[in-house]
Amino acid sequence: MKIRKNESLGIIRVGLALLAVCPVYATEFYVAANGRDANLGTLKRPFATIERARDEVRKLVAASLKENVTVFIRGGTYLLAHTVVFGLADSGTKEHTITYAAYPGETPVLSGGVRISGWHRLKDSAALPPAAHGKVWVTDVPGTRDGKWRFHALFDGGEALPRARSDGFKPLLDYETEDFWGMPFATPEQKSVLRFPKGALRNWPNLGDVEIRIFPWGPWTINLLVLASVDEERGEATTTIPATYPMVVISGGVRPLTPEEGPELQKSAWVENVLEALDEPGEWVLNTHEGRLYLWPRGDSPGENIIAPRLVELIRVEGRVDAEGPADTPVTHLVFRGLTFSHADRDVWTATDAGIQHDWEMYDKSTALMRFRATEHCLVDECRFTASGGTGLRFDLHSQYNRVQRSLFDHLGQSGVMICGYGPGVKDVSHHNEVINNHIHDLGEIYWHSHGIIVWQSGENRVAHNLIHDMPRKAILCAGVRDRHFDPQFKDTRECSRLIRWAEVGGAQGFDYVIPFLHVRNNVIEQNLVYRILGKGADGGGINLTGVGEGNIVRRNILHDIRNARADAVIRLDGAAQAALISENVIYNCAIPAINPGSRDNFVENNIMVDVSTRRWPAQTGHFMFGPEARGRFQRNIVYNSSDSAKFLLNMRGASLGQFDADFNIFYSAGNPAGSAAFVEELKKQAGAQKTPPGKILRQQRTVSADPLFVDPATKDFRLRPDSPAWKLGFKPIDIAGIGLTADFPARYR
């Protein structure tokens, strides 16, 4: 059928009229801080909010995606009044992804805060320390009166400001037990009472604002607990929720505190958010009884960029969660690229929370700037998580084939990245995620126990090429639930026990029985560069595996300059870790043992350990240590001292070396070769005298004391020369060229 010219023009006019009524958008939309949601979402007429763009994309999803879709977000700061939520209606597909990206060359900042203004200089207050008189400013903050809005972090632009904190004090002992591991299961009442020295606490009129910061019992977790009551005469305070453990003088774990560390760690409690403690520039206090914020600014005045958080979570991607059943429905194929997230509050614990090990993070909770909950095939690329009170990024519950890469996590109050599967049970739906090529540093600025990367109850994940440094605690944690938490009498204990899917575990007891429910297995931690970590507290390791299933691998990582002598090991396999491989790692210049192989069947092979000493046991130079029931292999490792020390810590807790295949290793002291040779001979003698398990042949006679002949140990070049004796022992070269960030990591985030 032919169409004449005038007919074709008529059809075009009708088409244009229809477009005016129902505009057809391309696969690109735009958002700008100066846009309007009534606009068309084009480059010249952008939307104002991400939600408006999301809703427009949602229409394309409903009509079945035909192409990839990109929402470009222009540079500027977007002050979010509420969390932006993406659900099942926002999913991309295997064929067509949906991307929310920074406009090329620009930096959009998503902020969960609000600017604070109206400041005036405070007249002298009797509550202030003398040093603060005349230097503190104050403002009324609408909405905070009587606790309607209570924030726990404050920022000056991109910098977090410290909350006022008192001098530390030593709690007074009020709970004793001979059972070291019984302490976690003390009663809630025993965990809610703090006895304090006279004058340390007061019955402030705004107790709901005042928190106790404390290392309860052990120096491996920090609690921030709101005061419920203070009896100044009796020297006794109660908190609104229990601490993780009883609030007593902290122990050194399974050993006494040394004179060097005792005084510091025994000052394990502080008071926060009271005017009496506001004694340094940058500190602040929020009093919701008055509805006022106090600040000692670092400059002449507070300025115009003081920001208080009103959100904890800025973006949440959430599918349909079937918490008690077998099948979740995930959101899929969303990409977030080039965005900066900042100015959120920290997590505040509640009575119903459930915590992972030592309450380091809370389970299935909004604690992060960005959260994925029941998702698959989602990507976070080239983003920044900074200047915030909480964690950076979480992948919760059902999480498969998600990835975060080429991103920067810095100056956060809690952790960097957390992958958190379901609690122990038969439901195993968190696996095959990746944390690749990220720069992570200066985290845990509020919660001192925070980690760079946490993998909890999740398997088959890959953590690789990350640069992690300047951390208060560990760089990387892989954890499940240790067997002692499976005792039903403790199932309402916040730490771990509340997470167990009790109807599915069938009363499992003992580590061998709970293994099927520990889904943190077959993870690979490789090619990460880690230094200057474990800066606060005690215990732990740089890379730590605890309560895990089988098959986890830690290989080709470099860890160095970890100088906190109160920690346990650079790479630590806790007692409840089994069948892990620790291979091809380079560890140097550390003040703690290099590797703790744990107390089960683990394999430590082909590692280099240089100038690793320990101040915990000053008579020894500690490179690795065995638990009392350790089994497995310790082979083809190089242990080297540049000093004259020839003592190597092998047997810390009564281990039987006969349970380990410990052969083909090199121990060498450059300053005392004769001493290291004598050590090796004594090692062989001890091994030969120990009973060999049935069916096992000891082959520990080929360990030697010899210079491994590094290329240049003075410049940390630990490659082996061609004539190294290690080659004859079967040592394999370690390819360190690709360790750490890769070439495609964004230069601005390095």
C-alpha positions in Angstrom: 0.0 0.0 0.0 1.4 3.4 -1.0 1.1 6.5 1.1 0.9 9.8 -0.7 3.0 12.7 0.5 0.2 14.6 2.3 -0.9 11.4 4.0 2.6 10.8 5.3 2.9 14.3 6.7 -0.4 13.8 8.5 0.9 10.6 10.1 4.0 12.4 11.3 1.9 15.2 12.8 -0.3 12.6 14.7 2.9 10.9 15.9 4.3 14.2 17.3 1.1 15.0 19.0 1.1 11.6 20.7 4.8 12.1 21.8 3.8 15.4 23.4 1.2 13.6 25.5 3.2 10.4 26.2 6.9 11.2 25.7 9.1 8.2 24.8 12.4 8.4 26.7 15.7 7.1 25.6 17.6 4.6 27.8 19.5 7.5 29.5 18.1 9.7 32.3 19.7 12.5 34.2 19.5 13.8 37.8 21.0 17.1 38.9 21.0 19.0 42.2 19.4 21.9 40.5 16.9 19.8 38.5 13.1 19.4 39.0 11.2 16.1 39.3 8.6 17.6 37.0 11.2 17.7 34.3 11.7 15.1 31.5 14.9 13.7 33.0 17.0 14.7 30.0 20.5 16.3 30.1 19.0 19.8 29.7 15.9 19.1 31.8 17.1 16.7 34.6 15.2 15.3 37.5 16.0 16.5 41.0 16.0 13.1 42.8 17.2 9.6 42.3 13.8 8.3 43.3 12.1 10.2 40.4 14.6 8.6 37.9 14.1 5.2 39.6 10.3 5.5 39.1 10.8 6.3 35.4 13.1 3.3 34.9 10.6 1.2 36.8 8.1 1.8 33.9 10.7 0.4 31.4 11.1 -2.7 33.6 7.4 -3.3 33.8 7.3 -3.1 30.0 10.2 -5.6 29.7 13.7 -4.1 29.2 14.8 -3.8 25.6 18.2 -2.1 26.2 20.6 -1.3 29.0 19.5 1.7 31.0 21.7 4.3 32.6 20.8 7.1 35.1 23.5 9.7 35.1 23.8 11.7 38.3 25.4 15.1 38.0 28.0 16.5 40.4 26.9 18.1 43.7 25.6 17.2 47.1 22.3 15.5 47.5 20.9 15.8 51.0 18.7 12.8 51.5 15.7 13.1 53.8 15.0 9.3 53.8 16.6 6.1 52.5 16.3 5.5 48.7 14.9 2.0 48.3 15.2 -0.3 45.2 13.0 -3.4 45.1 12.0 -6.2 42.7 10.3 -3.7 40.4 13.7 -2.1 39.8 15.7 -5.2 38.7 17.7 -5.4 35.5 18.0 -8.7 33.6 20.8 -10.9 32.4 20.6 -9.3 29.0 20.1 -5.6 30.2 21.5 -4.0 33.3 20.3 -0.9 35.0 23.1 1.5 36.1 23.1 4.5 38.4 26.3 6.3 37.6 28.2 9.6 38.2 28.1 11.8 35.1 31.5 11.6 33.5 34.1 13.8 35.2 31.7 14.8 38.0 31.3 13.7 41.7 27.8 13.3 43.1 27.8 13.1 46.9 24.8 11.4 48.6 24.6 12.8 52.1 22.5 11.5 55.0 23.0 14.7 57.0 21.6 18.2 57.6 23.6 21.4 58.0 23.6 22.9 61.5 23.4 26.7 61.9 22.5 29.4 64.3 25.6 29.1 66.4 26.6 31.6 69.1 29.5 31.6 71.6 28.6 30.0 74.9 28.9 32.1 78.1 31.0 30.3 80.7 29.4 27.2 82.1 30.4 25.6 85.4 30.1 22.2 83.8 32.9 22.9 81.3 36.5 22.1 82.0 38.6 25.3 82.5 40.4 24.8 79.2 37.1 25.1 77.3 35.9 28.4 78.8 35.2 31.0 76.2 35.8 28.5 73.3 32.6 26.5 73.1 29.8 27.5 70.8 26.2 26.3 71.1 23.0 26.2 69.0 19.5 25.0 69.3 18.8 22.0 67.1 15.1 21.7 66.2 13.8 18.1 66.5 16.3 17.0 69.1 14.4 18.1 72.2 13.4 15.1 74.4 15.3 12.6 72.2 13.0 12.9 69.1 16.2 13.1 67.0 19.4 11.9 68.6 22.5 11.7 66.5 25.8 10.0 67.5 28.2 11.4 64.9 29.0 14.9 63.7 31.0 16.2 60.7 32.8 19.3 59.6 32.4 18.8 55.9 34.2 15.6 55.0 35.8 15.2 58.4 34.3 13.4 61.4 34.4 15.3 64.7 35.1 13.4 67.9 32.5 13.3 70.6 33.6 14.5 74.1 35.1 11.6 76.1 36.3 11.5 79.6 39.6 10.1 80.8 39.6 6.4 81.1 38.9 4.7 84.4 39.2 1.2 85.8 35.9 -0.6 86.5 35.6 -2.2 89.9 35.3 -6.0 89.9 31.8 -7.2 90.6 31.7 -10.6 88.9 34.0 -13.6 89.2 34.2 -17.0 87.6 36.8 -19.7 87.2 35.3 -20.6 83.8 37.0 -18.4 81.2 34.5 -19.3 78.5 31.6 -19.0 80.8 31.9 -15.3 80.9 30.1 -14.7 77.6 27.1 -16.5 79.1 26.7 -14.4 82.2 23.2 -13.3 82.9 21.9 -10.0 81.4 21.8 -8.5 84.9 25.5 -9.3 85.4 26.2 -7.6 82.1 24.1 -4.5 82.8 25.8 -3.3 86.0 29.0 -1.2 86.1 30.7 -0.5 89.4 32.8 2.7 89.1 35.3 4.7 91.2 34.0 7.7 93.0 33.4 10.7 90.8 33.7 8.8 87.5 30.0 9.0 86.8 27.2 11.4 87.8 23.4 11.1 87.7 23.1 13.6 84.8 19.6 14.9 84.1 19.9 13.7 80.5 21.1 10.1 81.1 19.5 9.0 77.8 22.3 11.0 76.0 25.2 9.7 78.0 27.0 6.5 76.9 29.6 4.3 78.5 32.4 3.3 76.1 33.9 0.1 77.5 36.0 -3.0 76.8 33.8 -5.5 78.7 35.9 -8.3 80.2 38.0 -8.9 77.1 39.9 -6.3 75.0 38.6 -7.5 71.7 35.2 -5.8 71.6 34.1 -2.2 72.4 30.6 -1.5 73.6 28.7 1.9 73.6 25.9 1.6 76.1 23.3 4.2 77.2 23.0 4.8 80.9 19.7 3.9 82.6 20.6 4.9 86.1 23.5 6.1 88.2 23.8 5.7 92.0 26.7 8.0 92.9 26.8 7.0 96.6 27.0 3.2 95.8 29.2 3.8 92.8 26.9 1.6 90.7 25.4 2.3 87.2 23.1 0.3 85.0 22.8 0.4 81.3 19.6 0.2 79.1 20.8 -3.1 77.4 23.4 -5.6 78.5 27.0 -5.4 77.5 28.5 -8.2 75.5 30.2 -9.5 78.6 30.3 -8.4 82.3 31.7 -4.9 82.7 34.7 -5.8 84.8 38.4 -5.2 84.7 39.5 -6.7 81.4 41.5 -9.8 81.3 44.3 -10.6 78.9 42.3 -13.6 77.6 43.9 -16.9 78.5 47.0 -15.2 79.9 47.7 -12.5 82.5 48.3 -8.9 81.3 51.9 -7.9 81.1 53.2 -4.9 83.1 53.6 -3.1 79.7 50.0 -3.5 78.6 48.2 -3.8 81.9 47.8 -0.1 82.9 46.6 0.9 79.4 44.1 -1.8 79.0 42.8 -1.7 82.5 41.6 1.8 81.9 38.9 0.3 79.9 35.9 2.5 80.4 35.1 6.1 79.5 32.1 8.4 79.7 31.0 10.1 76.4 28.7 13.0 75.5 29.0 15.1 78.7 30.1 18.7 79.0 32.6 17.9 81.7 34.6 15.9 79.1 34.5 18.6 76.4 38.2 19.6 76.7 39.7 19.6 73.2 39.1 21.4 69.9 36.7 19.5 67.6 34.8 17.9 70.4 31.0 18.2 70.7 28.1 17.3 73.0 24.4 16.8 72.2 22.0 17.4 75.0 18.5 16.4 73.9 17.1 17.4 77.4 17.8 21.0 76.3 17.7 20.4 72.5 21.1 22.0 72.2 24.4 21.1 70.5 27.7 22.2 72.0 30.9 22.4 69.9 34.5 23.5 70.5 35.4 24.3 66.9 38.8 23.7 65.4 38.8 27.2 63.9 37.6 30.5 65.1 33.9 29.5 64.7 31.9 26.5 63.6 31.5 27.8 60.1 28.7 26.8 57.7 29.6 23.1 57.1 28.8 21.4 60.4 26.6 18.4 59.4 24.6 16.1 61.7 23.3 12.8 60.4 19.6 12.0 60.2 20.0 8.6 58.4 22.0 5.5 59.0 21.3 3.9 55.6 21.3 6.0 52.3 20.5 3.4 49.7 18.9 -0.1 50.2 18.4 -2.7 47.5 16.0 -5.2 48.8 14.3 -8.3 47.4 11.7 -10.4 49.0 13.1 -12.2 52.1 11.6 -15.5 53.2 13.4 -15.5 56.5 11.8 -18.6 57.9 11.3 -20.4 54.6 13.6 -21.8 51.9 13.1 -19.3 49.0 14.0 -15.7 48.8 13.3 -13.6 45.7 16.3 -11.4 44.8 16.7 -8.1 43.1 19.2 -8.6 40.2 21.5 -6.8 37.8 21.7 -3.3 39.3 24.9 -1.3 39.0 26.1 1.7 41.1 29.1 3.5 39.7 31.1 6.6 40.7 28.9 7.7 43.7 30.1 9.0 47.0 28.2 8.2 50.2 28.7 10.1 53.4 27.3 11.7 56.6 25.3 8.8 58.1 24.9 8.0 61.8 26.3 4.9 63.5 24.4 1.9 64.6 22.8 2.1 68.1 22.2 -1.3 69.7 18.7 -2.3 70.8 17.4 -5.0 73.1 16.3 -7.2 70.2 19.6 -7.1 68.3 21.5 -10.3 67.4 25.2 -10.0 67.1 27.9 -11.9 65.2 31.0 -13.0 67.1 31.8 -10.6 70.0 29.0 -8.3 68.7 31.4 -6.9 66.2 28.4 -6.2 63.9 24.7 -6.8 64.2 22.9 -9.3 62.1 20.5 -8.4 59.3 20.4 -4.7 60.4 20.7 -1.3 58.7 24.2 -0.3 59.9 25.7 0.7 56.5 25.6 3.6 54.1 24.6 1.1 51.3 22.8 -2.2 51.9 21.9 -5.1 49.6 19.4 -7.5 51.1 18.4 -10.5 49.0 20.2 -9.6 45.7 22.1 -11.3 42.9 24.5 -10.0 40.2 24.6 -6.5 41.5 27.8 -4.4 41.2 29.2 -1.5 43.2 32.1 0.1 41.2 34.3 3.0 41.7 32.3 4.4 44.6 33.5 6.1 47.8 32.2 5.5 51.4 33.6 8.2 53.7 33.0 10.5 56.6 30.3 8.5 58.2 29.4 7.0 61.6 28.6 3.4 60.4 29.7 0.7 58.1 30.3 1.3 54.4 28.5 -1.5 52.5 26.6 -4.7 53.4 25.4 -7.7 51.4 22.9 -9.4 53.7 21.1 -12.8 53.8 20.5 -14.0 50.3 23.6 -12.7 48.4 25.0 -14.3 45.3 27.3 -13.2 42.6 27.4 -9.6 43.8 30.6 -7.6 43.7 32.2 -4.4 45.1 35.3 -3.3 43.2 37.6 -0.3 42.7 36.1 1.6 45.6 37.4 3.6 48.5 36.4 3.1 52.1 37.9 5.6 54.5 37.1 7.4 57.8 34.1 5.3 58.8 32.9 4.7 62.3 32.5 1.0 61.8 33.5 -1.6 59.2 34.2 -1.4 55.5 32.4 -4.3 53.7 30.3 -7.0 55.3 28.9 -10.1 53.6 26.4 -11.6 56.1 24.5 -14.8 55.3 21.8 -16.5 57.3 22.5 -17.8 60.8 23.6 -21.5 61.2 21.0 -23.8 59.8 20.2 -25.6 56.5 19.5 -22.4 54.5 22.8 -21.7 52.6 22.1 -18.9 50.1 25.0 -16.5 50.5 27.9 -17.4 48.2 30.0 -16.4 45.2 30.4 -12.7 46.0 33.5 -10.7 45.4 35.3 -7.9 47.2 38.0 -7.0 44.7 40.5 -4.2 44.3 39.4 -1.8 47.0 41.3 0.7 49.2 40.2 0.4 52.8 41.8 2.5 55.6 41.1 4.5 58.8 37.9 2.7 59.8 36.5 1.9 63.2 36.8 5.5 64.3 33.8 5.0 66.6 33.5 1.2 67.1 37.2 0.3 67.7 36.6 -3.4 67.1 35.6 -2.9 63.4 37.2 -4.7 60.5 38.1 -3.9 56.9 36.2 -6.8 55.4 33.9 -9.3 57.1 32.6 -12.6 55.6 30.2 -14.2 58.0 28.2 -17.4 57.3 29.0 -17.1 53.5 31.0 -19.3 51.2 32.7 -19.5 47.9 33.5 -15.7 48.0 36.7 -14.1 46.8 38.5 -11.3 48.6 41.4 -10.1 46.5 43.7 -7.3 45.5 42.5 -5.0 48.4 44.8 -2.5 50.1 43.9 -2.4 53.8 45.8 -0.3 56.4 45.6 1.9 59.5 42.8 -0.1 61.1 42.0 -0.5 64.8 41.3 -4.2 64.5 41.5 -6.8 61.8 41.9 -6.4 58.0 39.8 -9.4 57.0 37.6 -11.7 59.1 36.0 -15.0 57.9 33.7 -16.3 60.7 30.7 -18.5 61.5 29.5 -19.5 64.9 31.7 -21.4 67.3 30.3 -24.5 68.8 29.9 -23.3 72.4 27.1 -21.0 71.2 25.0 -24.0 70.1 24.0 -24.8 73.7 20.2 -24.3 73.9 20.3 -22.9 77.4 22.0 -19.8 76.0 19.9 -19.3 72.9 18.7 -15.9 73.9 22.3 -14.6 74.3 22.8 -11.7 71.9 26.2 -12.8 70.7 25.7 -15.5 68.0 23.2 -17.7 69.8 20.2 -15.6 68.7 21.3 -16.1 65.1 21.1 -19.9 65.1 18.1 -21.4 63.3 17.3 -23.7 66.2 14.5 -25.6 64.5 17.0 -26.7 61.8 20.2 -27.6 63.7 18.6 -30.4 65.7 20.4 -29.9 68.9 23.8 -30.1 67.4 26.6 -30.1 70.0 30.4 -30.0 69.5 32.3 -28.7 66.6 32.2 -31.8 64.5 28.4 -31.8 64.8 27.9 -28.2 63.9 30.1 -28.1 60.8 27.3 -28.8 58.3 25.6 -25.6 59.5 28.7 -23.4 59.1 28.5 -22.0 55.6 31.6 -19.9 55.6 33.6 -22.4 53.5 35.8 -22.4 50.3 36.4 -18.7 50.5 39.6 -17.4 48.8 41.5 -14.5 50.4 44.4 -13.7 48.1 46.7 -10.9 46.8 45.8 -8.4 49.5 48.3 -5.9 50.9 47.8 -5.3 54.6 49.8 -3.1 57.1 49.5 -1.0 60.2 46.4 -2.7 61.6 45.3 -4.0 65.1 45.9 -0.6 66.5 43.5 -0.8 69.5 42.6 -3.4 72.0 44.1 -6.8 72.0 43.7 -10.3 70.7 42.9 -11.3 67.1 44.9 -11.3 63.9 45.3 -9.4 60.6 43.5 -12.1 58.7 41.4 -14.2 61.0 39.4 -17.4 60.4 37.1 -18.6 63.2 34.1 -20.9 63.5 34.4 -21.7 59.8 33.8 -24.8 57.6 36.3 -26.4 55.4 38.3 -25.3 52.4 39.1 -21.7 53.0 42.3 -20.5 51.4 44.6 -17.6 52.4 47.3 -17.2 49.8 49.7 -14.7 48.2 49.0 -11.9 50.6 51.6 -9.4 52.0 51.2 -8.4 55.6 53.7 -6.1 57.4 54.3 -3.6 60.1 51.7 -4.9 62.6 53.3 -3.7 65.8 50.5 -4.2 68.4 52.1 -6.9 70.6 48.8 -7.6 72.3 47.4 -9.4 69.3 47.7 -13.1 68.7 49.0 -13.6 65.2 49.3 -11.9 61.8 47.3 -14.7 60.2 45.2 -16.4 62.8 43.2 -19.6 62.6 41.1 -19.7 65.8 40.3 -22.9 67.5 37.2 -23.5 65.5 38.9 -23.4 62.1 39.6 -26.5 60.0 41.0 -27.7 56.7 42.2 -24.2 55.8 45.2 -23.6 53.5 47.7 -20.8 54.4 50.1 -20.6 51.5 52.5 -18.3 49.7 52.1 -15.3 52.1 54.9 -12.9 52.9 54.9 -11.5 56.5 57.5 -9.2 57.8 58.3 -6.6 60.5 55.6 -7.6 63.0 55.5 -7.8 66.8 53.3 -10.8 67.0 53.6 -14.4 65.8 53.2 -14.7 62.0 50.8 -17.6 61.8 48.6 -19.4 64.3 47.6 -22.7 62.7 44.8 -23.2 65.2 43.9 -26.5 66.8 42.5 -28.6 64.0 43.7 -29.9 60.6 45.1 -26.9 58.8 47.9 -26.5 56.3 50.7 -23.9 56.5 52.9 -24.2 53.4 55.3 -22.2 51.4 55.2 -18.9 53.4 58.0 -16.4 54.1 58.2 -14.9 57.6 60.9 -12.3 58.3 61.7 -10.3 61.5 58.5 -11.4 63.3 59.0 -11.2 67.0 56.8 -11.1 70.1 56.9 -8.9 73.1 54.2 -11.1 74.8 56.8 -13.7 75.4 60.1 -11.7 75.5 62.3 -14.8 75.8 61.0 -16.0 72.4 61.0 -14.8 68.8 57.5 -15.8 67.7 56.9 -16.8 64.2 54.0 -19.3 64.4 52.3 -21.1 67.2 50.3 -24.3 67.6 47.2 -24.9 69.7 47.1 -27.9 72.1 45.4 -30.2 69.6 46.9 -28.8 66.4 47.2 -31.1 63.4 48.0 -30.7 59.8 51.1 -29.6 57.9 53.8 -27.0 58.4 56.0 -27.4 55.4 58.4 -25.5 53.1 58.2 -22.3 55.1 61.1 -19.8 55.5 61.5 -18.3 59.0 64.2 -15.6 59.1 65.6 -13.1 61.6 67.9 -10.3 60.6 68.9 -9.9 64.3 70.9 -12.2 66.5 67.9 -13.8 68.0 67.8 -17.5 67.4 64.7 -18.4 69.4 61.6 -19.4 67.5 58.3 -19.8 69.2 56.8 -23.2 68.1 55.0 -24.7 71.0 52.9 -22.2 72.9 50.2 -24.3 74.6 51.5 -27.8 75.1 51.0 -28.9 71.5 52.4 -32.2 70.3 54.6 -31.5 67.3 54.2 -35.1 66.3 50.6 -34.2 65.2 52.0 -31.9 62.5 54.0 -32.7 59.5 56.6 -30.0 60.1 59.4 -30.6 57.6 61.3 -29.0 54.7 61.4 -25.7 56.6 64.2 -23.1 56.9 64.9 -21.4 60.2 67.7 -18.8 60.1 69.1 -16.1 62.3 71.4 -13.8 60.3 73.0 -12.5 63.4 73.4 -15.9 65.1 73.6 -18.8 62.6 75.0 -21.1 65.3 72.0 -20.4 67.5 69.5 -21.1 64.8 71.3 -24.3 63.9 71.1 -25.4 67.5 67.4 -24.6 67.5 66.8 -26.8 64.5 68.6 -29.7 66.1 66.6 -29.4 69.2 63.4 -29.2 67.1 64.3 -32.5 65.4 65.2 -34.1 68.8 61.8 -33.0 70.2 59.9 -34.3 67.2 61.7 -37.6 67.3 60.9 -38.1 71.0 57.2 -37.5 70.6 54.7 -40.4 69.9 53.6 -40.7 66.4 49.9 -41.0 65.7 48.9 -44.3 64.3 49.6 -44.6 60.6 51.7 -41.4 60.5 55.4 -41.2 59.7 57.3 -38.3 61.1 59.5 -36.7 58.4 61.0 -33.7 60.3 64.6 -34.4 59.6 65.0 -32.3 56.5 64.3 -28.9 58.1 67.5 -26.9 58.0 69.2 -23.8 59.4 70.6 -22.0 56.4 70.6 -18.5 54.8 67.6 -18.6 52.4 69.5 -16.0 50.2 66.9 -13.4 49.6 67.7 -11.0 46.8 67.9 -8.0 49.1 66.2 -8.3 52.6 67.2 -4.8 53.5 64.9 -3.4 50.9 62.2 -6.0 51.5 62.9 -7.9 48.3 62.3 -11.4 49.5 62.6 -13.1 46.2 65.0 -16.0 46.4 68.3 -16.2 44.5 68.9 -19.1 42.1 71.3 -20.7 44.6 68.9 -20.6 47.6 68.8 -23.8 49.6 65.0 -23.4 49.7 64.7 -24.7 46.1 66.1 -28.1 47.2 63.5 -28.3 49.9 60.7 -27.9 47.4 59.9 -24.2 48.0 58.0 -22.6 45.2 58.4 -19.0 44.1 55.8 -16.5 45.3 54.6 -14.2 42.6 54.1 -10.9 44.5 53.9 -8.7 41.4 50.1 -8.6 41.4 49.5 -8.2 45.1 47.5 -5.2 46.2 45.6 -2.7 44.0 45.7 -3.3 40.3 46.5 -0.9 37.5 42.8 -0.1 36.8 42.1 1.2 40.3 41.0 4.9 40.1 44.0 7.2 40.7 41.9 9.6 42.8 41.2 6.8 45.4 44.8 5.6 45.9 
